[in-house]
Amino acid sequence: MAQAQLEALLQRLTDRLAQALEAEPLDLRTGHQVGAELVAAHIASAEGLGRTVEVIQLRLLRDLRLVGEDVQDRLARLLATVATGYARALRDRTLDEQESIRRAAMTAQAQAERALRESEARFRHQATHDPLTDLPNRTLFTERLSAAIDAPGRGADRAGLCFLDLDRFKIVNDTLGHQVGDRLLISVADRLRRALGEHLVARLGGDEFVILVERTACTDDVVKVAEAALAAVNEPALIDGHELCVSASIGIVECPVAGTTPVDLMRAADTTLHWAKADGGARWSLYDAERSRRELARHALSSAIPAALERGEFYLDYQPLTSLCDGTVLGAEALVRWRHPELGELRPDSFIGLAEETGLIVPLGGWVLAEACREAQTWASAGQAAPFVSVNLAVRQVHRPGLVQEVRGVLERTGLPPGRLQLEITESTMMSADEEPVRALRVLADLGVRIAIDDFGTGYCNLAYLRDLPVTELKVAGEFVAGLRAPAEDPASRTDERILASLVSLAHALGLGVTAEGVETAGQADRLRAIGCDVAQGWHFGRPAPAARILERLR
């Protein structure tokens, strides 16, 4: 308060007290009122009050010029009520301020609690929902799945999952950009949400979605959900001017919840999704425990191949390639075996396919090539024309850039002449736009290495293409030879014989030799000999045996 304002206030209060002093009877309430006004004017300390009362008293005495005992008594009583009124007003104001503070604190606390709840709700939503599609994320889905599993006997004895993955979604990202890809994911999420509103649909990440089907009665309940999801995804989506048609693959698992875990169900659904993808996509596949066990066993077997190579568990047997003209052993095909410490002796059909799928066929095939050349070199001590060794090359080996260097290096280390090595490849191996494998085979052929087409007649080899390949031998597939076991009068047998005769004639016209695989009887050998086949391979001429047996036979 400014000084002038304070002077005016004191003058006004003095005038009121002066009037009260002269009034009859004496009314002490005026003092209470003056005291309250002093509090209202924020003269809120004992020292300030004392000085103020003193100023008022001096002014009253000066203005009234009364010094009688009666006036002095009245003035003292009136000023005392000023102090009393001041104290009461100050107490009331303090109580009011305390109440205001309390109400403000309560209001602030309520607002803070509400803000905290809203913040926690936002945080909870952000922690449990996908930021792109606003679908539940893996965390919330796992919670709901765990709750469904933990509630057996309450209408939830069985449950199902649909694990959905978009087909070829990477192409959208790579060709149109991630922004279009994200908008496509949002569109797919909206369609799944609309189509499957009664079920929990979650996005796990990328283009993977999962659907929880609770309280199922049978597998069909989940299959219907999967089919509805596929139909929803298949709807064309118009995004940034691009009409995108997408499909999805779904892995389905449905089972009793007792005795299982969320991890088990997710693993089973993920496995089944891969089956659907492997079958071509745009479909659902149902979990099969027996199939899963077989695949796990296959995976374990393929994983054991590198260590088995290091421990020397693989070995080679050889099957003779015999001349149909005079019965001479012209060569022998190397056949790899696996002496597994737990499963016993394994034939190639148990692990070669796995090795090709995983790429382990490259080190395994390299070992077979080196070992076959090393053992074949010992056959030269038999005192007659040593037979060649025939080694199968997988697709990955043929298309590998270092094939020529690898073969040349093996021949140099083992001392085996190039003419005593035959490399067998399948027709499908050469069905590629890449010319590098053909160039590599030509280089090897120029070194003197023999090149044979294995299982001829079962692939799609273009005859003009075959004419340009550096091939020396065609090995006719055993399927055609098997038909020769029937009597010559049998129509199917006659057809196989005509096919074989055509193949032999074609090969000879191209200057190639012909080897018939799978010859098991003397009758088959006679009929092959009659149509001009050059070489035979099969149990009739010898079963696969170690390299030493081949050496014994030569002697």
FIRO-457648 format. One record per residue: x, y, z of N, C-alpha, C, CB in turn. Coordinates in steps of 0.05 Angstrom, whole numbers, plus 5000, padded with zeros to 4 digits. Glycine has a CB too. Layout:
<recs>
XYZXYZXYZXYZ...
</recs>
This chain:
<recs>
501749765000500050005000501850255000498150005025501150444983502750694981502350855006502050854956504251045012504151215036501651385036506551385038500851505014498451675013495951515020498151804986495851255009493551085014493451015044493650834997495750965056495850895084494951135101498650815093495851385095494951625109491951655108496351865099490851615084487951645080486451445097487151625051487451195097486150985113486251055143487550715109488451145153488651215181486851445188491551275188486651635170484951865176482051775178485252085155481251595159478451505159477951345185477951325134479751165193479351005217479251185242481550795220480951405242480951595265478251735267483251795262477251805244474651945245472451765256473852035216472551505249470551315259470751285289470751045245473251255298473651225327472851475342476551155333473451715330472651965343469651975347473652205327468251895326465251895328464351695350464051815301465751475351464951275371465451375400466551005367467651535403468251645430466051835439470951795429464851985421462852185428460052065430462952405408459851825420457151705419456251615446457051465399453651635450452451535475450351335468451351765492450451105479452551005497454950925481451450755513457150865494459650785480459350515467462050785501459950495441459550245426462350135418457750285400463049935432465749815428465949655401466549635451463749605388463849455363465449595341461049385353465349875344466950025324469849945325466550325328470949905349473749815351474249545338474549805381472349365341472649105327472749145297470248915334470949315287470849365258473449485248468549535251474549685264477049815256479249605255477750055275479349435276481349225277481249045252481149065302478748975244478448805220479348945195475448725217478849215194479749355170482849365169478649635170484049385192487049385193488149115182488049435221486848905189487648635179487248625148486048415192484848735140484348735111486348905096481548845106487449115109489449285097492249165098489449565110492448915108494948765109496948885128496148745082495949015149497749095171497748855190496749375186499448665184499048395195501348315213498748195173502348495230504348425250503848575275507248475239504748465298504348605324505648875324505448435347508048895313509449155312507849355295512249125301506949265272505449445254502849535267504849305228501549345282499149415295499649625317497749165307501749595333502449775355502850055344504849685370504450085323505050345312502450475301507150335290500850315289498350425277496450525299496950205261496150375320494350455342495450715355494150235364498150725357499350965369498751215352502350925372498951185326498351405308495451495311498951335279493651295311490851355314490251495340489151095312491551405362491051515388491951815388492551355410494351865378495352145378493552325362498152145366492552225339490752385322488152445337490252245295487152235350484652275364484952495386483652015377487152475401487552665423488052945412489952575440489452955390489953215377487353335366491953195355485853175352483453275339481253345360482353075319480953175380478753215400479553415422477852955412482153435427483253605448481953545474482953895440481553295480480253215504482253055520477653045499482553125545484452985562483252895588486853155567480752915589479352835614479652535618476452915614479252465644479552185651477452015637479252145681475052125634472951975621473651915592470252125623474752115579475452075551477851875549476252345537479751905567482051725567481051445572484051805588479251405589478151125595476751015570476251135619475051185559473551095535475551025512471551315525477551205509479451155487481050895492481451395485481850855517483250605523481650365517484250605552479150365526477350135521476850095491474650175535476550315476476050295448478450195433475150575436480850295440483250195427483749905434485650365435482949825458483249545465481549365448482549495495479149465441477449305423478549295395474549415423480049515388481349505362483249265361482949775356484949235382486849015383485348745383488649035408483048735398481548485399480348425372479248505420479248625359478048575332480248505312476648825323482548625315484748565298485548265301487148745304485748175326486547905331484547705320486847855361481947765324479847585313479947585283477047675323480147815271480147825241482547675230480148115231484847725244487247585234486947285237489747675250485747195259485246905262483446795241484146845290481246945236479246855215480546845188476847045215482247055182483447055156485446825153484947315151486846765175488746535174487246275170490346525200484946245184483346005180482345985151481045995200481446215141480446215113482646135093479246485106485046265099487246195081488045905083489646375087488045795107488545515111486545345096488645445140484045415098481945265084482245285054479145365092482945525045483445555016485845385007483945855009487845395024490245235017489544935017492545295037487944855037487144575039485444495014485544525064483544675007481844614984483544604958479544814981485444794956487244804933488944544932489045054933489844464955491544224956489943974948492744184984487443964958485743734951485143734921483143744967484643974911484143994882486543914866483244274874488944014875491343944861491943654862493744104872491443534886491943244889490043084871491543164918487543164870485643024853486443044823482743134856487343284816488243324788490743164782488743624782492543154802495042994798494342704796496943044821492542604814491742324812490442254786489942244835488742434776487442394750489442394728485242604745491342584729493442594709495142344709495142844712495742254734497342004737495941764725498041954766493241754731491741524720491741534690488941524731491341784679491241804650494041744639490342094642496141834652498841784643499441484644500841934660498541354666499041064668497440914647498140964696495041014641493340884620494740914593490540994620495741164588497141204563499641034561497841504559501141024583503540864583502840564579505140904610500740474593499940194591499040134562497540134610497640324550496740274522499140274504494840504513501040464508503440464491505040214495505040714497505140114519506839874525505539624514507239854555502939624510501539374502500339394474499339314522500839604459499639634433501839714412497339834433501339624388503239674366502839974357502739484342505040124356504740404349503840464321507440544353504240274303503440314275500540264270505140144256499540024279496839944273494939974297496839654265495940034320494440054346493139784353492340264343494039564341493239304350494739234376493639094328493639044391495238934414497938834403493738714429499938864420502638764412503238494425504838964419505638404422506438144433506038124463509338084426506538344478506338344507503438284515507238604518501538444504498738404511497738134502497038624500498538054478497637794468498637564487498637744440501137584495502137374513500637374540505137424518499937604550498337624575495637484571497937914583494337544549491637434544491937124540490337564520493937044525494336754520494936614547496636714500496536734563497236614589494736594606499336774604493036794606490536794621488736574611489137064620488536534585486836324574487836044582486736344543490536014583491635754590491235704620494635744582491435914636491235884665488435854675492536114679486435854657483635844666482235594656482236094656483435354657481935124649479635064668483834874647477634924658475334854674473335074677476334774701473835304665471935524667471035604639473135774681470335404623469435454596471735504577467635684595474235454585476535504568478435264568478035754577477335024564478934784565480734754540477234544567480034884518481534874493481835154483480134694472483935194467484435454455485835414428486135644474485835614412487135594386488635854379485135534365490535824361492036044351492136034320494936044362492136274308492636304280494936494277490036404264497136384267499536544262499636624233502136394270499236884227498936984200501337144191496337154197502237094166504437244155503737304126507037084157504137564118503537634090505437514071503537944087504537434048506237304027507537524011504537114009510137494007511737673990511437973998510937633961511138024023510838304032513438464027510138314062515638334028518238464023518338603996520538274026516938483976516938593949515638873950515438413930513538903966512139163968514139373979509639143986515439304000517339494012519639563993518539374038520639353979522939393961522239553936524139133953519839523926519039653901517639913905517339463884515939933925514240173929515140343953511440093933516840233970517840383993516440304019517440673988517840364041516840274067514240434075518940314088513940674065511540824072509040694061511741114061509240594037506940444025506640184040507340393995508840054047508639804062507339844089511439694066507940064103506740124129503740174126508040374142502940314105500040364101498640114094499640584079499939934080498739674074498339514100500539514054500239524118499939384143497639504159502539404160497339764159495039894173492439794161495340194171492339784134489939694121489239404128490239724090491239234128490838954135489938924164493438794131491139084182490339074210487439164213492139264227486539374199483739464201481839244191483339724185482639114169480838904158480638664177481838814131482838594189482838364208481138444232485638284216481438694242479938784265476938774260480839064273476138864236473238854229472238574225472739014203473838404212472938134205472837954229474638014183474638004249474937824272474637974298477737684271472538144299472138314321471938174348469838484317470837934348470437794374473037654384468237594371475037654367477537524375479837724378478337304354481837654394484137834398485937804374485537764424486338024360488238034337490638214346486838144311493038104343495438254352497438254329496638134377499038464329501338474310503838424326501438754296505338224317507838154331510238314321508437854328509938424298512238574286512438504256514838504300513538694241513838644212511038594200515638394206510838374184508238314172507038064185508538264142507638024211506637794226504337874244508837664242502137734242499837784260499037514273497437894243497737524295496837284309494037334320498837204332492437124319489637134327489236924349487737084303488137014372487536824394484536754392488236964421484136494392481336394391480936244417480836204366479536364436479136244462476636064463478836464484476635884482474235704487473335564461471935874499475235434448474435284424473235014432476935244405471534914414470434644418471834434402467434644411473034524379474434334362476134494343472434154346477634354326479434484308478034654287481134274293475634574279474134724259473535004268471434584253473335054294472935334303475135514295472535334334477535414296479935574289480235584259482435464302479635374245479735374216477935584204479035094205475535614215473635814205474836094209470935794220476136144232477336404237479636444217478436414266481236244211483436274192482336334164485036014191480236204156479136254130478036534128476936044123476736634150475736904150478037104148474036954175480237044162482637224161483837224133484737124181484036994120485136984092483337154074485336704083480737124076478837274059479137574064475937184065479537654089479837944095482438054083479837984125484537904085487137994074487038004044489437804084485637824032485637804002484138033989484337553994482738204004481338433992483438623981479538574012483138713956485138903945485139163961484438973915487539283963487839533978488939743960489739494003487639983960488540203943490140393961486040353930492740413956494540563973496240743956496240383991496041003959497641193944497441143914500541183953495041083905494741033876495440753867496241233861496440583885497240313878495040123887500040243889494039963869492139753877493739503884490039693855493839433910495539213919493838973926497239303944494538753914493138503920495138323935492138353893494438263959496238113976494837853986497238274000496437663994495337414005496937364031495537173985496037164045497337094070497536794074495837224094499336714091499536434099499036424129502336314092497736214138496936194166497635914177493936244170498935914200499435674215497335644237502335664226496035424239493935374259494735164279491235284245494235234304494535034325492135054344497235074342490934824350488634814368488934574386485934804352488734604412489234384430488134444458492234334431488034244475487334294503489434474516487034024519488534654534490334844546491934714569488935084557490834504580492134364603494834244593490334154615496934294608499534174601501034314580499033904593500134544571501634694550502434964561500034724524504035114546504935374554504635564530507835374565504635824535504536014512506935974493504636304522509235914504511635864487511135624469514135824504510035404480509435164464507535224441508334944482505335374447503335424427504535614405500935554440506035814413507135994393509235844376508536234407510835674388512735524372511335334352514635354391509135204361507735024343506435184321505534874359505235414327503935584306506035684286502435814319508335764296510435864279511435644260512835974295511835404271512635174254510635124233512934924272508035134240505935074221505735284199503235044235506335534207506335754188508435694166506836024201510735604174512835534154511935314136515435454169510335124146509234914128507435044107507734704144505735224115503935354096505535514075502035544111507635644084509335794065510735604045511535954080511735374056513135184039511335054019514434964056508735044026506734924007505735113986504434814022506935353985506235543965504935803974504435423945504135814000502936054011499936084003504436294001498736304012495936364007494136134017495436413977494836024040493335794051493835774080494035534036492235604093492835534121493835254123490335574139495335194144496334934150495834864179499334904142495134614185494434534212496734384225491934354211497334444250499534324264499234024266499834454292501433884261501533594263503933524280501733454234503433414304505633364323507633164311504433254349506632964297508432754286510332874265506832524275509133044248510733174227512833354240508933344208512033494261513933674276516233514287512433824298515633274299517733114310519733024288516532864324518532944265520332864243522133094234518632764219521033324232522633554223524733634243520833794217524033614269526033664290528333464288524733654318527633214282529633004279531433064255528332724276530133154233531733224209533533464215529733294186532533654230534133884236536533804253532534104251536033634273538233534290540333384273537133354312539333234254541133074237542833264220539632874219541633464208543133644191545133804207541233834176544433874232546234024249548633864257544734124274548433604256550533424264552633374242549433164274552033454218553733394195556533514198552433484169556833764205559533874207561333724227559434174215560233664250561833524270562433244261560333514297560533114247560932844236563232844216558332734223563433054200565633074181568333084196565333314163568333244217570833274233571633014247570533494253569632864256570132614270570632374251567932544289570332414225570832194206568631984206573432064213566132064211563931874211562931794184561631984228563631954163562831884136564831704123562432144119563831534105565631354090564231304063566231094105565731184044564731134017564630844011566531273997562430773997562230513984562230573954559630353992562730363938562930393909561330183895565930393900559830263874558330063859559430053830555230143858560129813821561429783795559729883772562129493790561029993752559930073726561129873706560430373718559429693696560429463681559729473652559329203693561629403635561129403606559229173599563829363590557129243584555229033575556328873552552529163567558528963541559728823519561428583528561429003502563228633548564928413556565128373587567728463546563528523602563428483632565728613646563428203638567228783633569528923646568429143664571429033625569829163687569129383705570529633694570029323735568929813684570030063672570330283693568230153649568630283713568730493733567130413758567830763722566930593777565330543800564230803811566930393823561730803818560431053829560931063859557431063822561831293869562331323898559631393911564431553903558931243932556431293947557131343976554531043944556331573987557131644014555331514034557131944017556431434057554931314079555731464105555631004082553931444125554431584150554231384173552431814155556431334186556431154209555731324234559231014212553131364238552231534260552531394287549231624255553531544307554131404333551531314347555631594351549231434341546731364355544831224336545431604366544631304311542631194293543730974275541631424275546230904278547430694262548130784234545430454260548330604215549130664188546830794173550130414173547331034162545331184147546031194117545031474158543931144101544331154072544031444062542230974057544931504038544831784028542131914029545931794000540031754024537331884023536431984051535231684013537931914072537232014099538432294104538331824119540532364090541832614097542732794074544132564114542832684049543732854027541733074022544032674001539133014023537133234018537433454039534333114019537933374064538333574085540833744080538633444113542933614071545433754066545033954043547733554059543533874023543034054000541334294009541533903977539334244026537634464035539234674052535334364052541034584068542434754086545034864075543034614112545934764052548534854041550834684051548935144048550334504069552534334079553434134058551634184104552034114036552833934015555534024003550733923993556134284006558734383995561134254009558834683996561234284036563534144049563333844048563734234078560933734050560633444048561333344021557733364055560433484000561133403973564033433967559533563953565233633979568133673976569733443988569033933988568733344011570133114024569732864007569033074052567332823996566832583980568632583955563832573971568832813942570532843918573432773925570433123906574532883947577332843954577732553962578133033977575932433978576232163987576031963964574232094009574132013946573731833923576231833906571331913907577432063900579832083884582131943898580532373877582331983924584531853939584431553938584531953968581931443942581731153942581931043914579031063955580831183894580931083866583831063857579331273848585631233867588431223859589630953866589931453872588630823887589730563895589030343875588830483923586930383859586030173840588030143817583330243829589830333814591730303792593730083796593230573788593929963820595829753826594829483818596529753855592529473806591329203799592629083775588329233794594229223760595629103738594129113712596328823744591929243710590429273685589429553684588029063683587929613663586929893659585129953684585229913633586030153699584630223723581930353717586330413741579930293731577230413726577230703736575030253740575330853725574931123734573031123759573831303711573031343773571131373796569131583788572631443822566631533794564431723787563431843812562231583771563332113813562532263837560232443830564932423849558132443846555832613842556432903852553332503856555633093836555833373844553033493848557433543823552633623870550033743876549834013861549633783906547434123860547034373846548834593857544034463848548934613884550534823897553534793889550234813927554434553886557234513879557834603851558034213883556034533833556434603805556334903801554234473787554635043816554335333813556335493830551535413820558035343844559935483861562235583844561035283883563035833848565135953831567735803831565636233839568535673853571235553854571235263846572235583881569335163831569134873824571634783809566634823807572534923789574834833773577334823790575235033749577735023806580135023824580034793844580435293838577634743854577334523873578034253861574534513885576934193837577333943824580333913816575533903799581434123805584234113797586034063821585034373782585334203843587034163867586833883878586134353889584433763878584133483887585733293870581133403888585633323844587033153825590133173830586333213796591033423835593933453839594733333865594633753839593133363886593933253912593932943913592133353934591932823899591632533900593232393878588732453898593932543857595332413835593532263816597432233845590932283819589032143801589032283774586232133813589432143752589232263725586432373720590032063703586232603707583532713702581732523687583832973686582832353669581132163654579831953671582732033633580831923696579631723714577731833734581831573729576832083729574732203745572332273728575832463759570032183736567532253723565832403743566031993712564732633735563032793751560132763741563933093751558332683759555532653751553932893760554432383764552333003741550533223747547833143737551533493735545733263749543033213739542233413718541033223763540133343703539133523682538333793694536733403667536933783717535934033729538234213738534233963753540534103743542834263751543534463730545234093757543234393705544034563683541734743673545034403660539334713684537134883675537335153689534434743682539135323679539535583691540435773670541635563715539836033674540736233655543636303659538936483658544736213681547536263687549336093670548136223718551136213655552936063637555435973651553536233613555936073675558436013688558835713694558636163714556735573704557035283708557835133682554535163719556635213660557335073634560235133627555535173611561135383631563935443625565835283643564535743629565035253668566735093687566934803678565635113715564634693669564634413660566334383635561834313655566234583618567834573593570834573600567234803574571634733620574434743628575234473639574834963649573534353656574134093667574333873645572034013688572433893626572533703604575033733588570033733586575933973584578434023569580833903585578934323564580633893611582733763627582733463624582433833657580533353614580333063610578332933629582932933614577033093647575032983665572532903650574333183688571432673657569032573644566632713657568732263647564632783641562132913651559732733643561833203639558132663662555732493657553232633667556132223671551032593652548432693661547032463675546732793636546432493701545232293717542232293715546132323747540932063719538032043718536832163693536732173743538132123670537232233645534432123638539232183623532732293628530032213621527932293641529931913617528732383664526732463685526632773688527532343712528432913674528433203677527333343652531233303682528333583647527233743625529433853607525533973636531433683603533733783588533133823559536133583591533534073549533234133521535333993505533334443517534433853483536333693468538533863455534933523447537734103446539734273433541734373454538334523420540734413478542434493500544334273507540834583525543234023507544933783513547133753492543133533513546533823468548533803447550933983452547233873420550434213465552634403470554134353496551534683469553134163513554434113538556833933534552533993558558933963551561333793548560933533562563833943561558933373552558133123566559232893550554933103567560132683566561132443553559332203557563932373564557532213577555931983584553132073593557231823607551031903586548331933596547731693613546331963572546931743638546031523656543031523656547231563685541831323644538931303641537731233668538131093620535631373676534331333702533331043705532031523705533530933729532730663734529730613731533430593762528030823730525230783726524630643700523731053728526130713679525730583653526730303653527030753631529030253667530229983667528429793683533029993680527029893704525329723720523229593704524129883743522229733683520129613667521029373651519029823648523629333648524629113632524528843648527429163623523828863674523628613689521128453681523528673719519128593670516728453661517328303634514328653657515728103627516127963602516028153578513927753598517428083558517628263534514928303521519528143514512928113526510328143513508628353528508927873513509428423552507828613568507928893554508928643597505529023549505429273535507129493548502629373533507029513575508529713589511529663586507829723619512329413587515129333584516129413556515529043589514429353536515229423508515529723505513029313488513829873519514030173517516630263529511630303531517330163553519830243566522230163548520030113594522029933536524229843519524630033495523829553510522330113483522430303460523630573469519630343448522830663493523930913503526930893507522630993530527830673520530630633524532130613497531130373540531030473478532330453452532630733439530730263433530530903442530631173431532831343445527931313434533031313472535031463486537831373478534631423516538231113475540831003467541531103440540830693468539631103422540131193394540731493394537631143376539231643410539831933412542631983423537732073430543331843444545931893456548131823437546231723482547931593423549931513404550231713381549431233393547931823373547932023351549532273360545132103343549432323386550932553397553732483405549432673421554532233400557232143407557532093437559232343398555432023451555531973479555131683486553432143494556431593508555931323518553431323535558331223533552331083540549831053555550230853577547430973537549630933602549630753625546830713635551530863647546030463639543330403650543630353680542030163636542030503696542130463725539930273734541730743739540330153757538329973769537929713756535730123769540029603744539829333731540129123753542129303709537928963756537928773778537728483769535628823796537128433743536828163733538428123708533828083729538927863702540327793677538627863653541127503676535927833656534127893634534228183627531327823642534328363647534528643641537228703626534428813667539328573636541928613623541928523593544128463638540628303588540528203561538928393543539127923560536628493552535028663535536528933531532328713548537929033551539529273548541729233528540629373575543029003530545128943511544128933483546528673519541628823480540528793453539929063440537928633455539229263456538529523444541029703442536429663461543329603449545829753445546829913468545529923422545729873492546630023516549529943522544829963540551130133530554030083534554729983561555430343529553730093582554630033610552129993627556430263621552429823647550229773666551329803694549029493661549429883712550029913740547629813756550730203747548129633775545929533791546829283806543529473773544929173822545628953839546428703823543228883857545428683799546128443783549228443777544628443756550428683776553228693770554928753795553828903750553628803817555128843842553829053859558028933835553628983885552529173905554729373914551329023929553929593925555929783935557729653956554630033947560329703954562229573972564629763976563229293961566229713997568529884002570529873979569929794027572330073978574230093956576029843954576030333961576529713976578229473975576929253959578929374003574229233961572829023946573029073916569829013954572929323908573329383880576129303871572929693874578129353887580829273881581028973879582829373902579728823897579728523895578528433870578228403919576328553862574928463837576728513813572228613834578128733813579928793790582128583789581129073793583128493812585328293812584328013804586628283839
</recs>
